[in-house]
Amino acid sequence: MGSSNKAHVEVHFESGDIIRAFESFTMRESFTDPLGAFSFTVAPLRTGTSPTIAEYSERLQKGSLVRIYANNALQGAWLIQTVDTTITRD
């Protein structure tokens, strides 16, 4: 996929915090299922100003309302239902 086909995706929290860096994400909506799904994977970087594990844990709380934007266009609002945390040596 060329860079012109890539979307700029952001997760906005009610606090004003924004997550812009993802390792991966998926968004699913279906006419027959009014509850769409959005899942993503983030990993804190060891350098720079990237959020730490503690900062991600603080922001990604079950029950929090987030808004998803793609190319600055609102795609919808989601309620965080589950948070899975995995810590590896990588």
VENHUKA-V461309 format. One record per helix or strand of 3 or more residues. SS is the DSSP state (~ for helix, > for strand). FROM is the first residue (numbers start at 1). TO is the last residue. If there is no record, write none. Layout:
SS,FROM,TO  SS,FROM,TO
//
This chain:
~,3,5  >,9,13  >,24,30  >,33,41  ~,53,59  >,65,70  >,73,79
//
